[in-house]
């Protein structure tokens, strides 16, 4: 082609190139959201009709699509920035979504100029303000009673250009989260947090820092079951229940003394006290036991089960070799779930008792937990059992009249299979990712 013909053809080539559409783009609102929350995507250069959405590689449910807008729900993912890909007829529109993971859904941090007090919409409640002169802003802690945390963060920042909102992240000293491992955040996203269910923690008592209902102390025979055990065994167990079922009511029942001795007479009285005083759906947690069965306790547990109260019991910490049966976990009672302990790689913890009576397993080694003296690390089937008790609370919230034996069957049916002998893990690890 001669130079003249090339120059004559160039404007036409440029015009044709200008007509070729580029990749579509997407804008997300809100830009931060919890698993299960709705996010609106506004497309440029493509129609939303028939579009498919993936977040972090996971397919997302498209709730609606019209014109250039579609709404999708955040699929089950761990927290952090996740790529969003929206497949349209004109190509893939890409964006980034900040998935909110381990956060307190009822609290928000708001940064605002020094000396200011925020004026808030009704769904927000000012809990505290702290002027941080060294950092150049005031930090406000807000209570939030709404449902969509991502939208709430965006709403707050829209009130004033100087406002910056953050979720209240729940960090730890390291290790793994037992609640996260068994799928509690997914159950929370479906609306199940244990509301209306009581979990009776029969243990060394529960420190007053844990929200709780009225209980009883059978060691000192008084109505104040304060945790006197060094490190707070009962307090740690109660906090693990609340990690899974944060809205369940804790009933503290002290049946173990400051040295960790749990006399069977105290335990029998404690179980019967719960049977007599339970109001509404109730779960029993027994992070205790020994090698000698007691008939009176078996009868008390049968009475609890007959009243619709399921039981989570620690399988014992005698190890894999020559493990004796551990009671009350070894009682063959439908609705009483014997719980073994897992390590972070989901293998059986070396200390966890093996036996044909083990029904399920849950995280129980190297767990970050909270006692009367603050954060610590928990090891033992004593700390696997409360995670199952919390799971029971979520199930009873969803189905308040569910008989204990059926609840056990449901937990086992949805358990995550593990490649280890049933004597160590039962039917597998309790799993809330799909049900209730």
Secondary structure, DSSP 8 states (H G I E B T S, - for coil): --HHHHHHHHHHHHHHHHHS----EEEEESSEEETT-EEEEEEESS--TT-EEEETTEEE-EEEEETTEEEEE--S--SEEEEEEEEETTEEEEEEEEEE-SEEEEEEEEEE-TT------TTEEEEEEEEETTTTEEEEEEEE-SS-HHHHHHHHHHH-TT-EEEEEE---SSSB-HHHHTTHHHHHHTT-S-TT-EEEEEES---TTS-EEEEEETTTTBS-----STT-HHHHHHHHHHHH-TTSEEEEEE-S-TTS---HHHHHHHHHHHHHH--SSEEEEE---BSS--HHHHHHHHHHHHTT-EEEEE--SS-STT----BTTTS--TTEEEEEEE-TTSSB-TTS---TT--EEEE-SSEEEEETTEEEEE-SHHHHHHHHHHHHHHHHHHSTT--HHHHHHHHHHT-B--SS-HHHHTT-B---SS--
